Amino acid sequence: MKNNLFFQVLFLLFVGAAYGQVTTSNIRGLVMDDQNLPLFGANIVAVHTPTGTKYGSITNEDGRFNLLNLRVGGPYKVEISYVGFKP
């Protein structure tokens, strides 16, 4: 019984240490038109240029977006598109 408890505690320590090693990044911003009005529903696409991995989001009612869990480092190419506007 004592040996089993030792392995359970050891396992939890390794799981906690492995979880602590995850590192991600994010990109956040605000999209507004030429009259300084927020654009609701604009499409945001970020491409990690070394790998080609794509991340996407849309803006909320305040024109804000947040791309989460991105690869650390870069560079990233970010493109914003909205109906009636050029990308």
HTML snippet that shows the backbone in 3Dmol.js (N, CA, C, O; Angstrom):
<script src="https://3Dmol.org/build/3Dmol-min.js"></script>
<div id="view" style="width:600px;height:400px;position:relative"></div>
<script>
const pdb = `
ATOM      1  N   MET A   1       0.825  -1.197   0.000  1.00  0.00           N
ATOM      2  CA  MET A   1       0.000   0.000   0.000  1.00  0.00           C
ATOM      3  C   MET A   1       0.863   1.252   0.000  1.00  0.00           C
ATOM      4  O   MET A   1       0.584   2.207  -0.725  1.00  0.00           O
ATOM      5  N   LYS A   2       1.910   1.245   0.814  1.00  0.00           N
ATOM      6  CA  LYS A   2       2.795   2.394   0.906  1.00  0.00           C
ATOM      7  C   LYS A   2       3.534   2.610  -0.417  1.00  0.00           C
ATOM      8  O   LYS A   2       3.737   3.748  -0.841  1.00  0.00           O
ATOM      9  N   ASN A   3       3.931   1.526  -1.057  1.00  0.00           N
ATOM     10  CA  ASN A   3       4.624   1.606  -2.345  1.00  0.00           C
ATOM     11  C   ASN A   3       3.692   2.167  -3.417  1.00  0.00           C
ATOM     12  O   ASN A   3       4.136   2.955  -4.252  1.00  0.00           O
ATOM     13  N   ASN A   4       2.433   1.788  -3.420  1.00  0.00           N
ATOM     14  CA  ASN A   4       1.458   2.270  -4.382  1.00  0.00           C
ATOM     15  C   ASN A   4       1.242   3.783  -4.229  1.00  0.00           C
ATOM     16  O   ASN A   4       1.144   4.498  -5.226  1.00  0.00           O
ATOM     17  N   LEU A   5       1.170   4.264  -3.002  1.00  0.00           N
ATOM     18  CA  LEU A   5       0.996   5.694  -2.751  1.00  0.00           C
ATOM     19  C   LEU A   5       2.205   6.477  -3.257  1.00  0.00           C
ATOM     20  O   LEU A   5       2.052   7.571  -3.800  1.00  0.00           O
ATOM     21  N   PHE A   6       3.394   5.928  -3.082  1.00  0.00           N
ATOM     22  CA  PHE A   6       4.608   6.579  -3.573  1.00  0.00           C
ATOM     23  C   PHE A   6       4.541   6.775  -5.087  1.00  0.00           C
ATOM     24  O   PHE A   6       4.867   7.853  -5.583  1.00  0.00           O
ATOM     25  N   PHE A   7       4.125   5.753  -5.822  1.00  0.00           N
ATOM     26  CA  PHE A   7       4.043   5.862  -7.284  1.00  0.00           C
ATOM     27  C   PHE A   7       2.941   6.829  -7.725  1.00  0.00           C
ATOM     28  O   PHE A   7       3.092   7.506  -8.742  1.00  0.00           O
ATOM     29  N   GLN A   8       1.851   6.901  -6.987  1.00  0.00           N
ATOM     30  CA  GLN A   8       0.793   7.851  -7.312  1.00  0.00           C
ATOM     31  C   GLN A   8       1.280   9.294  -7.149  1.00  0.00           C
ATOM     32  O   GLN A   8       1.015  10.140  -8.003  1.00  0.00           O
ATOM     33  N   VAL A   9       1.983   9.570  -6.067  1.00  0.00           N
ATOM     34  CA  VAL A   9       2.521  10.914  -5.842  1.00  0.00           C
ATOM     35  C   VAL A   9       3.570  11.238  -6.893  1.00  0.00           C
ATOM     36  O   VAL A   9       3.597  12.353  -7.414  1.00  0.00           O
ATOM     37  N   LEU A  10       4.434  10.284  -7.213  1.00  0.00           N
ATOM     38  CA  LEU A  10       5.456  10.491  -8.234  1.00  0.00           C
ATOM     39  C   LEU A  10       4.824  10.782  -9.596  1.00  0.00           C
ATOM     40  O   LEU A  10       5.298  11.651 -10.327  1.00  0.00           O
ATOM     41  N   PHE A  11       3.764  10.064  -9.936  1.00  0.00           N
ATOM     42  CA  PHE A  11       3.057  10.291 -11.194  1.00  0.00           C
ATOM     43  C   PHE A  11       2.472  11.697 -11.243  1.00  0.00           C
ATOM     44  O   PHE A  11       2.600  12.381 -12.258  1.00  0.00           O
ATOM     45  N   LEU A  12       1.833  12.136 -10.164  1.00  0.00           N
ATOM     46  CA  LEU A  12       1.244  13.476 -10.127  1.00  0.00           C
ATOM     47  C   LEU A  12       2.302  14.568 -10.264  1.00  0.00           C
ATOM     48  O   LEU A  12       2.047  15.601 -10.884  1.00  0.00           O
ATOM     49  N   LEU A  13       3.474  14.351  -9.698  1.00  0.00           N
ATOM     50  CA  LEU A  13       4.554  15.337  -9.847  1.00  0.00           C
ATOM     51  C   LEU A  13       5.009  15.447 -11.293  1.00  0.00           C
ATOM     52  O   LEU A  13       5.237  16.550 -11.790  1.00  0.00           O
ATOM     53  N   PHE A  14       5.144  14.305 -11.979  1.00  0.00           N
ATOM     54  CA  PHE A  14       5.564  14.337 -13.383  1.00  0.00           C
ATOM     55  C   PHE A  14       4.498  14.954 -14.275  1.00  0.00           C
ATOM     56  O   PHE A  14       4.827  15.687 -15.208  1.00  0.00           O
ATOM     57  N   VAL A  15       3.233  14.674 -14.007  1.00  0.00           N
ATOM     58  CA  VAL A  15       2.154  15.272 -14.794  1.00  0.00           C
ATOM     59  C   VAL A  15       2.144  16.779 -14.594  1.00  0.00           C
ATOM     60  O   VAL A  15       1.989  17.525 -15.561  1.00  0.00           O
ATOM     61  N   GLY A  16       2.305  17.236 -13.380  1.00  0.00           N
ATOM     62  CA  GLY A  16       2.343  18.672 -13.101  1.00  0.00           C
ATOM     63  C   GLY A  16       3.521  19.346 -13.769  1.00  0.00           C
ATOM     64  O   GLY A  16       3.384  20.453 -14.290  1.00  0.00           O
ATOM     65  N   ALA A  17       4.678  18.701 -13.766  1.00  0.00           N
ATOM     66  CA  ALA A  17       5.862  19.272 -14.411  1.00  0.00           C
ATOM     67  C   ALA A  17       5.691  19.316 -15.920  1.00  0.00           C
ATOM     68  O   ALA A  17       6.110  20.283 -16.557  1.00  0.00           O
ATOM     69  N   ALA A  18       5.092  18.300 -16.499  1.00  0.00           N
ATOM     70  CA  ALA A  18       4.873  18.283 -17.944  1.00  0.00           C
ATOM     71  C   ALA A  18       3.867  19.345 -18.344  1.00  0.00           C
ATOM     72  O   ALA A  18       4.031  19.980 -19.386  1.00  0.00           O
ATOM     73  N   TYR A  19       2.845  19.551 -17.557  1.00  0.00           N
ATOM     74  CA  TYR A  19       1.836  20.562 -17.870  1.00  0.00           C
ATOM     75  C   TYR A  19       2.447  21.960 -17.815  1.00  0.00           C
ATOM     76  O   TYR A  19       2.069  22.823 -18.607  1.00  0.00           O
ATOM     77  N   GLY A  20       3.359  22.193 -16.923  1.00  0.00           N
ATOM     78  CA  GLY A  20       3.983  23.498 -16.775  1.00  0.00           C
ATOM     79  C   GLY A  20       4.900  23.860 -17.923  1.00  0.00           C
ATOM     80  O   GLY A  20       5.288  25.023 -18.034  1.00  0.00           O
ATOM     81  N   GLN A  21       5.269  22.923 -18.785  1.00  0.00           N
ATOM     82  CA  GLN A  21       6.199  23.188 -19.867  1.00  0.00           C
ATOM     83  C   GLN A  21       5.520  23.646 -21.152  1.00  0.00           C
ATOM     84  O   GLN A  21       6.209  23.982 -22.115  1.00  0.00           O
ATOM     85  N   VAL A  22       4.200  23.670 -21.196  1.00  0.00           N
ATOM     86  CA  VAL A  22       3.479  24.084 -22.398  1.00  0.00           C
ATOM     87  C   VAL A  22       3.552  25.600 -22.511  1.00  0.00           C
ATOM     88  O   VAL A  22       3.187  26.317 -21.579  1.00  0.00           O
ATOM     89  N   THR A  23       4.023  26.082 -23.653  1.00  0.00           N
ATOM     90  CA  THR A  23       4.140  27.516 -23.878  1.00  0.00           C
ATOM     91  C   THR A  23       3.450  27.863 -25.184  1.00  0.00           C
ATOM     92  O   THR A  23       3.752  27.277 -26.224  1.00  0.00           O
ATOM     93  N   THR A  24       2.529  28.807 -25.136  1.00  0.00           N
ATOM     94  CA  THR A  24       1.850  29.268 -26.334  1.00  0.00           C
ATOM     95  C   THR A  24       1.870  30.793 -26.340  1.00  0.00           C
ATOM     96  O   THR A  24       2.325  31.430 -25.391  1.00  0.00           O
ATOM     97  N   SER A  25       1.372  31.354 -27.417  1.00  0.00           N
ATOM     98  CA  SER A  25       1.350  32.796 -27.582  1.00  0.00           C
ATOM     99  C   SER A  25      -0.034  33.219 -28.047  1.00  0.00           C
ATOM    100  O   SER A  25      -0.893  32.372 -28.293  1.00  0.00           O
ATOM    101  N   ASN A  26      -0.256  34.516 -28.169  1.00  0.00           N
ATOM    102  CA  ASN A  26      -1.523  35.002 -28.701  1.00  0.00           C
ATOM    103  C   ASN A  26      -1.317  36.320 -29.439  1.00  0.00           C
ATOM    104  O   ASN A  26      -0.312  37.007 -29.254  1.00  0.00           O
ATOM    105  N   ILE A  27      -2.276  36.649 -30.267  1.00  0.00           N
ATOM    106  CA  ILE A  27      -2.321  37.938 -30.955  1.00  0.00           C
ATOM    107  C   ILE A  27      -3.701  38.502 -30.697  1.00  0.00           C
ATOM    108  O   ILE A  27      -4.706  37.816 -30.885  1.00  0.00           O
ATOM    109  N   ARG A  28      -3.751  39.743 -30.269  1.00  0.00           N
ATOM    110  CA  ARG A  28      -5.048  40.379 -30.056  1.00  0.00           C
ATOM    111  C   ARG A  28      -5.001  41.792 -30.608  1.00  0.00           C
ATOM    112  O   ARG A  28      -3.937  42.400 -30.722  1.00  0.00           O
ATOM    113  N   GLY A  29      -6.185  42.305 -30.951  1.00  0.00           N
ATOM    114  CA  GLY A  29      -6.211  43.629 -31.524  1.00  0.00           C
ATOM    115  C   GLY A  29      -7.615  44.164 -31.669  1.00  0.00           C
ATOM    116  O   GLY A  29      -8.585  43.575 -31.193  1.00  0.00           O
ATOM    117  N   LEU A  30      -7.696  45.298 -32.339  1.00  0.00           N
ATOM    118  CA  LEU A  30      -8.936  46.024 -32.542  1.00  0.00           C
ATOM    119  C   LEU A  30      -9.022  46.408 -34.008  1.00  0.00           C
ATOM    120  O   LEU A  30      -8.071  46.960 -34.561  1.00  0.00           O
ATOM    121  N   VAL A  31     -10.153  46.121 -34.643  1.00  0.00           N
ATOM    122  CA  VAL A  31     -10.355  46.431 -36.052  1.00  0.00           C
ATOM    123  C   VAL A  31     -11.418  47.521 -36.147  1.00  0.00           C
ATOM    124  O   VAL A  31     -12.536  47.366 -35.656  1.00  0.00           O
ATOM    125  N   MET A  32     -11.039  48.640 -36.797  1.00  0.00           N
ATOM    126  CA  MET A  32     -11.953  49.768 -36.952  1.00  0.00           C
ATOM    127  C   MET A  32     -11.933  50.229 -38.397  1.00  0.00           C
ATOM    128  O   MET A  32     -10.956  50.011 -39.113  1.00  0.00           O
ATOM    129  N   ASP A  33     -13.021  50.871 -38.825  1.00  0.00           N
ATOM    130  CA  ASP A  33     -13.068  51.403 -40.185  1.00  0.00           C
ATOM    131  C   ASP A  33     -12.456  52.804 -40.215  1.00  0.00           C
ATOM    132  O   ASP A  33     -11.917  53.269 -39.210  1.00  0.00           O
ATOM    133  N   ASP A  34     -12.539  53.472 -41.362  1.00  0.00           N
ATOM    134  CA  ASP A  34     -11.918  54.784 -41.509  1.00  0.00           C
ATOM    135  C   ASP A  34     -12.636  55.884 -40.730  1.00  0.00           C
ATOM    136  O   ASP A  34     -12.118  56.996 -40.621  1.00  0.00           O
ATOM    137  N   GLN A  35     -13.825  55.593 -40.184  1.00  0.00           N
ATOM    138  CA  GLN A  35     -14.553  56.545 -39.345  1.00  0.00           C
ATOM    139  C   GLN A  35     -14.423  56.205 -37.863  1.00  0.00           C
ATOM    140  O   GLN A  35     -15.176  56.712 -37.031  1.00  0.00           O
ATOM    141  N   ASN A  36     -13.459  55.342 -37.543  1.00  0.00           N
ATOM    142  CA  ASN A  36     -13.190  54.895 -36.171  1.00  0.00           C
ATOM    143  C   ASN A  36     -14.364  54.165 -35.530  1.00  0.00           C
ATOM    144  O   ASN A  36     -14.567  54.250 -34.319  1.00  0.00           O
ATOM    145  N   LEU A  37     -15.130  53.453 -36.336  1.00  0.00           N
ATOM    146  CA  LEU A  37     -16.206  52.606 -35.831  1.00  0.00           C
ATOM    147  C   LEU A  37     -15.726  51.158 -35.838  1.00  0.00           C
ATOM    148  O   LEU A  37     -15.106  50.722 -36.807  1.00  0.00           O
ATOM    149  N   PRO A  38     -16.006  50.399 -34.763  1.00  0.00           N
ATOM    150  CA  PRO A  38     -15.561  49.004 -34.722  1.00  0.00           C
ATOM    151  C   PRO A  38     -16.275  48.161 -35.769  1.00  0.00           C
ATOM    152  O   PRO A  38     -17.461  48.356 -36.036  1.00  0.00           O
ATOM    153  N   LEU A  39     -15.534  47.216 -36.361  1.00  0.00           N
ATOM    154  CA  LEU A  39     -16.113  46.316 -37.361  1.00  0.00           C
ATOM    155  C   LEU A  39     -16.438  44.983 -36.708  1.00  0.00           C
ATOM    156  O   LEU A  39     -15.544  44.227 -36.331  1.00  0.00           O
ATOM    157  N   PHE A  40     -17.728  44.706 -36.581  1.00  0.00           N
ATOM    158  CA  PHE A  40     -18.209  43.459 -35.986  1.00  0.00           C
ATOM    159  C   PHE A  40     -18.211  42.364 -37.047  1.00  0.00           C
ATOM    160  O   PHE A  40     -18.791  42.549 -38.117  1.00  0.00           O
ATOM    161  N   GLY A  41     -17.576  41.232 -36.771  1.00  0.00           N
ATOM    162  CA  GLY A  41     -17.587  40.086 -37.683  1.00  0.00           C
ATOM    163  C   GLY A  41     -16.506  40.101 -38.744  1.00  0.00           C
ATOM    164  O   GLY A  41     -16.601  39.358 -39.721  1.00  0.00           O
ATOM    165  N   ALA A  42     -15.479  40.926 -38.583  1.00  0.00           N
ATOM    166  CA  ALA A  42     -14.354  40.902 -39.524  1.00  0.00           C
ATOM    167  C   ALA A  42     -13.577  39.600 -39.337  1.00  0.00           C
ATOM    168  O   ALA A  42     -13.423  39.122 -38.212  1.00  0.00           O
ATOM    169  N   ASN A  43     -13.090  39.028 -40.434  1.00  0.00           N
ATOM    170  CA  ASN A  43     -12.330  37.778 -40.380  1.00  0.00           C
ATOM    171  C   ASN A  43     -10.850  38.071 -40.202  1.00  0.00           C
ATOM    172  O   ASN A  43     -10.284  38.904 -40.911  1.00  0.00           O
ATOM    173  N   ILE A  44     -10.222  37.381 -39.251  1.00  0.00           N
ATOM    174  CA  ILE A  44      -8.803  37.526 -38.982  1.00  0.00           C
ATOM    175  C   ILE A  44      -8.155  36.177 -39.245  1.00  0.00           C
ATOM    176  O   ILE A  44      -8.587  35.161 -38.699  1.00  0.00           O
ATOM    177  N   VAL A  45      -7.120  36.161 -40.080  1.00  0.00           N
ATOM    178  CA  VAL A  45      -6.363  34.936 -40.335  1.00  0.00           C
ATOM    179  C   VAL A  45      -4.882  35.253 -40.140  1.00  0.00           C
ATOM    180  O   VAL A  45      -4.343  36.162 -40.770  1.00  0.00           O
ATOM    181  N   ALA A  46      -4.239  34.498 -39.268  1.00  0.00           N
ATOM    182  CA  ALA A  46      -2.803  34.631 -39.031  1.00  0.00           C
ATOM    183  C   ALA A  46      -2.129  33.349 -39.513  1.00  0.00           C
ATOM    184  O   ALA A  46      -2.556  32.249 -39.161  1.00  0.00           O
ATOM    185  N   VAL A  47      -1.075  33.492 -40.318  1.00  0.00           N
ATOM    186  CA  VAL A  47      -0.342  32.347 -40.850  1.00  0.00           C
ATOM    187  C   VAL A  47       1.075  32.380 -40.290  1.00  0.00           C
ATOM    188  O   VAL A  47       1.796  33.364 -40.454  1.00  0.00           O
ATOM    189  N   HIS A  48       1.463  31.302 -39.630  1.00  0.00           N
ATOM    190  CA  HIS A  48       2.843  31.152 -39.150  1.00  0.00           C
ATOM    191  C   HIS A  48       3.686  30.807 -40.365  1.00  0.00           C
ATOM    192  O   HIS A  48       3.644  29.672 -40.841  1.00  0.00           O
ATOM    193  N   THR A  49       4.446  31.758 -40.874  1.00  0.00           N
ATOM    194  CA  THR A  49       5.105  31.591 -42.169  1.00  0.00           C
ATOM    195  C   THR A  49       6.115  30.440 -42.233  1.00  0.00           C
ATOM    196  O   THR A  49       6.217  29.819 -43.291  1.00  0.00           O
ATOM    197  N   PRO A  50       6.867  30.112 -41.179  1.00  0.00           N
ATOM    198  CA  PRO A  50       7.790  28.973 -41.312  1.00  0.00           C
ATOM    199  C   PRO A  50       7.095  27.626 -41.511  1.00  0.00           C
ATOM    200  O   PRO A  50       7.632  26.748 -42.187  1.00  0.00           O
ATOM    201  N   THR A  51       5.894  27.454 -40.924  1.00  0.00           N
ATOM    202  CA  THR A  51       5.222  26.154 -41.001  1.00  0.00           C
ATOM    203  C   THR A  51       3.957  26.165 -41.842  1.00  0.00           C
ATOM    204  O   THR A  51       3.489  25.105 -42.258  1.00  0.00           O
ATOM    205  N   GLY A  52       3.390  27.345 -42.102  1.00  0.00           N
ATOM    206  CA  GLY A  52       2.144  27.431 -42.845  1.00  0.00           C
ATOM    207  C   GLY A  52       0.908  27.173 -42.005  1.00  0.00           C
ATOM    208  O   GLY A  52      -0.193  27.083 -42.548  1.00  0.00           O
ATOM    209  N   THR A  53       1.060  27.051 -40.696  1.00  0.00           N
ATOM    210  CA  THR A  53      -0.072  26.827 -39.805  1.00  0.00           C
ATOM    211  C   THR A  53      -0.960  28.063 -39.777  1.00  0.00           C
ATOM    212  O   THR A  53      -0.473  29.183 -39.616  1.00  0.00           O
ATOM    213  N   LYS A  54      -2.282  27.853 -39.938  1.00  0.00           N
ATOM    214  CA  LYS A  54      -3.224  28.967 -39.969  1.00  0.00           C
ATOM    215  C   LYS A  54      -4.061  28.993 -38.700  1.00  0.00           C
ATOM    216  O   LYS A  54      -4.472  27.957 -38.177  1.00  0.00           O
ATOM    217  N   TYR A  55      -4.301  30.210 -38.220  1.00  0.00           N
ATOM    218  CA  TYR A  55      -5.141  30.444 -37.053  1.00  0.00           C
ATOM    219  C   TYR A  55      -6.180  31.487 -37.443  1.00  0.00           C
ATOM    220  O   TYR A  55      -5.849  32.445 -38.142  1.00  0.00           O
ATOM    221  N   GLY A  56      -7.414  31.327 -37.015  1.00  0.00           N
ATOM    222  CA  GLY A  56      -8.456  32.258 -37.408  1.00  0.00           C
ATOM    223  C   GLY A  56      -9.361  32.669 -36.273  1.00  0.00           C
ATOM    224  O   GLY A  56      -9.499  31.971 -35.268  1.00  0.00           O
ATOM    225  N   SER A  57      -9.976  33.827 -36.461  1.00  0.00           N
ATOM    226  CA  SER A  57     -10.923  34.354 -35.491  1.00  0.00           C
ATOM    227  C   SER A  57     -11.790  35.394 -36.190  1.00  0.00           C
ATOM    228  O   SER A  57     -11.546  35.747 -37.344  1.00  0.00           O
ATOM    229  N   ILE A  58     -12.801  35.878 -35.481  1.00  0.00           N
ATOM    230  CA  ILE A  58     -13.604  36.995 -35.966  1.00  0.00           C
ATOM    231  C   ILE A  58     -13.679  38.038 -34.855  1.00  0.00           C
ATOM    232  O   ILE A  58     -13.456  37.725 -33.685  1.00  0.00           O
ATOM    233  N   THR A  59     -13.990  39.267 -35.225  1.00  0.00           N
ATOM    234  CA  THR A  59     -14.085  40.319 -34.229  1.00  0.00           C
ATOM    235  C   THR A  59     -15.434  40.268 -33.518  1.00  0.00           C
ATOM    236  O   THR A  59     -16.437  39.835 -34.086  1.00  0.00           O
ATOM    237  N   ASN A  60     -15.438  40.713 -32.279  1.00  0.00           N
ATOM    238  CA  ASN A  60     -16.692  40.777 -31.521  1.00  0.00           C
ATOM    239  C   ASN A  60     -17.387  42.106 -31.794  1.00  0.00           C
ATOM    240  O   ASN A  60     -16.962  42.856 -32.673  1.00  0.00           O
ATOM    241  N   GLU A  61     -18.446  42.405 -31.052  1.00  0.00           N
ATOM    242  CA  GLU A  61     -19.223  43.618 -31.310  1.00  0.00           C
ATOM    243  C   GLU A  61     -18.437  44.902 -31.052  1.00  0.00           C
ATOM    244  O   GLU A  61     -18.820  45.967 -31.535  1.00  0.00           O
ATOM    245  N   ASP A  62     -17.347  44.812 -30.300  1.00  0.00           N
ATOM    246  CA  ASP A  62     -16.487  45.975 -30.049  1.00  0.00           C
ATOM    247  C   ASP A  62     -15.349  46.071 -31.047  1.00  0.00           C
ATOM    248  O   ASP A  62     -14.515  46.971 -30.944  1.00  0.00           O
ATOM    249  N   GLY A  63     -15.298  45.148 -32.028  1.00  0.00           N
ATOM    250  CA  GLY A  63     -14.230  45.142 -33.015  1.00  0.00           C
ATOM    251  C   GLY A  63     -12.952  44.482 -32.527  1.00  0.00           C
ATOM    252  O   GLY A  63     -11.921  44.573 -33.194  1.00  0.00           O
ATOM    253  N   ARG A  64     -12.998  43.822 -31.385  1.00  0.00           N
ATOM    254  CA  ARG A  64     -11.798  43.196 -30.806  1.00  0.00           C
ATOM    255  C   ARG A  64     -11.724  41.714 -31.186  1.00  0.00           C
ATOM    256  O   ARG A  64     -12.742  41.039 -31.337  1.00  0.00           O
ATOM    257  N   PHE A  65     -10.487  41.232 -31.334  1.00  0.00           N
ATOM    258  CA  PHE A  65     -10.264  39.814 -31.604  1.00  0.00           C
ATOM    259  C   PHE A  65      -9.117  39.321 -30.749  1.00  0.00           C
ATOM    260  O   PHE A  65      -8.296  40.103 -30.270  1.00  0.00           O
ATOM    261  N   ASN A  66      -9.072  38.010 -30.562  1.00  0.00           N
ATOM    262  CA  ASN A  66      -8.013  37.380 -29.787  1.00  0.00           C
ATOM    263  C   ASN A  66      -7.726  36.019 -30.394  1.00  0.00           C
ATOM    264  O   ASN A  66      -8.579  35.132 -30.351  1.00  0.00           O
ATOM    265  N   LEU A  67      -6.547  35.839 -30.954  1.00  0.00           N
ATOM    266  CA  LEU A  67      -6.103  34.546 -31.470  1.00  0.00           C
ATOM    267  C   LEU A  67      -5.288  33.874 -30.371  1.00  0.00           C
ATOM    268  O   LEU A  67      -4.244  34.385 -29.966  1.00  0.00           O
ATOM    269  N   LEU A  68      -5.764  32.727 -29.889  1.00  0.00           N
ATOM    270  CA  LEU A  68      -5.143  32.039 -28.763  1.00  0.00           C
ATOM    271  C   LEU A  68      -4.381  30.804 -29.206  1.00  0.00           C
ATOM    272  O   LEU A  68      -4.616  30.269 -30.289  1.00  0.00           O
ATOM    273  N   ASN A  69      -3.471  30.359 -28.360  1.00  0.00           N
ATOM    274  CA  ASN A  69      -2.727  29.111 -28.520  1.00  0.00           C
ATOM    275  C   ASN A  69      -1.915  29.064 -29.812  1.00  0.00           C
ATOM    276  O   ASN A  69      -1.883  28.036 -30.488  1.00  0.00           O
ATOM    277  N   LEU A  70      -1.264  30.162 -30.154  1.00  0.00           N
ATOM    278  CA  LEU A  70      -0.401  30.217 -31.328  1.00  0.00           C
ATOM    279  C   LEU A  70       0.979  29.667 -30.990  1.00  0.00           C
ATOM    280  O   LEU A  70       1.391  29.635 -29.831  1.00  0.00           O
ATOM    281  N   ARG A  71       1.682  29.236 -32.037  1.00  0.00           N
ATOM    282  CA  ARG A  71       3.064  28.815 -31.853  1.00  0.00           C
ATOM    283  C   ARG A  71       3.894  30.010 -31.408  1.00  0.00           C
ATOM    284  O   ARG A  71       3.691  31.130 -31.875  1.00  0.00           O
ATOM    285  N   VAL A  72       4.817  29.763 -30.514  1.00  0.00           N
ATOM    286  CA  VAL A  72       5.696  30.825 -30.040  1.00  0.00           C
ATOM    287  C   VAL A  72       6.688  31.171 -31.142  1.00  0.00           C
ATOM    288  O   VAL A  72       7.158  30.290 -31.861  1.00  0.00           O
ATOM    289  N   GLY A  73       6.998  32.427 -31.268  1.00  0.00           N
ATOM    290  CA  GLY A  73       7.921  32.876 -32.303  1.00  0.00           C
ATOM    291  C   GLY A  73       7.148  33.283 -33.534  1.00  0.00           C
ATOM    292  O   GLY A  73       5.924  33.414 -33.502  1.00  0.00           O
ATOM    293  N   GLY A  74       7.843  33.475 -34.577  1.00  0.00           N
ATOM    294  CA  GLY A  74       7.177  33.933 -35.784  1.00  0.00           C
ATOM    295  C   GLY A  74       8.129  33.802 -36.944  1.00  0.00           C
ATOM    296  O   GLY A  74       9.058  32.996 -36.895  1.00  0.00           O
ATOM    297  N   PRO A  75       7.928  34.539 -37.935  1.00  0.00           N
ATOM    298  CA  PRO A  75       6.972  35.624 -38.090  1.00  0.00           C
ATOM    299  C   PRO A  75       5.587  35.112 -38.468  1.00  0.00           C
ATOM    300  O   PRO A  75       5.419  33.978 -38.917  1.00  0.00           O
ATOM    301  N   TYR A  76       4.606  35.983 -38.272  1.00  0.00           N
ATOM    302  CA  TYR A  76       3.228  35.720 -38.661  1.00  0.00           C
ATOM    303  C   TYR A  76       2.804  36.720 -39.727  1.00  0.00           C
ATOM    304  O   TYR A  76       3.197  37.886 -39.689  1.00  0.00           O
ATOM    305  N   LYS A  77       2.006  36.258 -40.670  1.00  0.00           N
ATOM    306  CA  LYS A  77       1.362  37.143 -41.634  1.00  0.00           C
ATOM    307  C   LYS A  77      -0.100  37.205 -41.232  1.00  0.00           C
ATOM    308  O   LYS A  77      -0.779  36.179 -41.196  1.00  0.00           O
ATOM    309  N   VAL A  78      -0.592  38.405 -40.927  1.00  0.00           N
ATOM    310  CA  VAL A  78      -1.965  38.587 -40.461  1.00  0.00           C
ATOM    311  C   VAL A  78      -2.757  39.301 -41.548  1.00  0.00           C
ATOM    312  O   VAL A  78      -2.333  40.341 -42.053  1.00  0.00           O
ATOM    313  N   GLU A  79      -3.912  38.736 -41.907  1.00  0.00           N
ATOM    314  CA  GLU A  79      -4.786  39.349 -42.904  1.00  0.00           C
ATOM    315  C   GLU A  79      -6.172  39.515 -42.315  1.00  0.00           C
ATOM    316  O   GLU A  79      -6.715  38.596 -41.701  1.00  0.00           O
ATOM    317  N   ILE A  80      -6.739  40.698 -42.510  1.00  0.00           N
ATOM    318  CA  ILE A  80      -8.072  41.019 -42.034  1.00  0.00           C
ATOM    319  C   ILE A  80      -8.961  41.284 -43.239  1.00  0.00           C
ATOM    320  O   ILE A  80      -8.604  42.062 -44.123  1.00  0.00           O
ATOM    321  N   SER A  81     -10.116  40.637 -43.272  1.00  0.00           N
ATOM    322  CA  SER A  81     -11.043  40.857 -44.390  1.00  0.00           C
ATOM    323  C   SER A  81     -12.442  41.133 -43.830  1.00  0.00           C
ATOM    324  O   SER A  81     -12.830  40.634 -42.773  1.00  0.00           O
ATOM    325  N   TYR A  82     -13.180  41.952 -44.591  1.00  0.00           N
ATOM    326  CA  TYR A  82     -14.534  42.331 -44.211  1.00  0.00           C
ATOM    327  C   TYR A  82     -15.290  42.674 -45.493  1.00  0.00           C
ATOM    328  O   TYR A  82     -14.712  43.248 -46.415  1.00  0.00           O
ATOM    329  N   VAL A  83     -16.551  42.333 -45.557  1.00  0.00           N
ATOM    330  CA  VAL A  83     -17.355  42.574 -46.741  1.00  0.00           C
ATOM    331  C   VAL A  83     -17.372  44.072 -47.053  1.00  0.00           C
ATOM    332  O   VAL A  83     -17.674  44.888 -46.182  1.00  0.00           O
ATOM    333  N   GLY A  84     -17.049  44.424 -48.291  1.00  0.00           N
ATOM    334  CA  GLY A  84     -17.046  45.817 -48.713  1.00  0.00           C
ATOM    335  C   GLY A  84     -15.724  46.524 -48.533  1.00  0.00           C
ATOM    336  O   GLY A  84     -15.587  47.683 -48.922  1.00  0.00           O
ATOM    337  N   PHE A  85     -14.727  45.839 -47.940  1.00  0.00           N
ATOM    338  CA  PHE A  85     -13.412  46.420 -47.722  1.00  0.00           C
ATOM    339  C   PHE A  85     -12.366  45.550 -48.412  1.00  0.00           C
ATOM    340  O   PHE A  85     -12.568  44.347 -48.575  1.00  0.00           O
ATOM    341  N   LYS A  86     -11.257  46.151 -48.816  1.00  0.00           N
ATOM    342  CA  LYS A  86     -10.138  45.385 -49.348  1.00  0.00           C
ATOM    343  C   LYS A  86      -9.416  44.718 -48.176  1.00  0.00           C
ATOM    344  O   LYS A  86      -9.353  45.288 -47.087  1.00  0.00           O
ATOM    345  N   PRO A  87      -8.870  43.514 -48.387  1.00  0.00           N
ATOM    346  CA  PRO A  87      -8.135  42.851 -47.282  1.00  0.00           C
ATOM    347  C   PRO A  87      -6.950  43.682 -46.819  1.00  0.00           C
ATOM    348  O   PRO A  87      -6.230  43.277 -45.906  1.00  0.00           O
TER     349      PRO A  87
END
`;
const viewer = $3Dmol.createViewer("view");
viewer.addModel(pdb, "pdb");
viewer.setStyle({}, {cartoon: {color: "spectrum"}});
viewer.zoomTo();
viewer.render();
</script>
